[in-house]
């Protein structure tokens, strides 16, 4: 993590107090020590807060919650489920594209870069914002979960009605305290092949339900197609 946190100003205002908490100080020390002993950490430091930097606090309309960043070389870019152009599309994202096709007749993009969604107000938030190379879950329970809980709490308390997409048990647990009278909370299985092939993902129609809610609340729907 960079010593000077490069965070979009609206998020910095919302989260400033979190950076002063003891858990965040311990998290920074952990990451600094891991780097010092030569471990490779994903995503690169400048991309750790990419989800917030691509989508300022006041413009968030949709929140998709992932678990860990990808832990393969060149994969993680700071947006959950997303990879940069030129990187092989991961299996979970392949299934997300399949559901988009079934739900809204949107043909799968030839790449896995979801930044086009983020720029429209879709916060692509992983619960844990870093991971060690080739070690899934290696940075869980180090403080990131508290930080991302604080993000979800701030959004939940916002006056703007939002759509929360909770895919899989982990994301559902992160959404337990959401105000379901104010926000639309969509839940389904995870899009990973293991879950999707058991019938827990396909047919959830989350993308059309999301846009219907946004329309009904006077907000511009998301254009889910990607160039």
Secondary structure, 3 states (H helix, E strand, C coil): CCCCCCCCHHHHHHHHHHHCCHHHHHHHHHHHHHHHCCCCEECCHHHCCHHHHCCCHHHCCEEEEECCCCCCCCCCCCCCCCCCCCCCCCHHHHHHHHHHHHHHCCCCCCCCCCHHHHCCCEEEEECCCCEECCECCCCCCCCHHHHHHHHHHHHHCCCCCCEEEEECHHHHHHCCCCCCCCCEEEEECCCCHHHHCCCCCCCCCHHHHHHHHHHHCCCCCCCCCCC
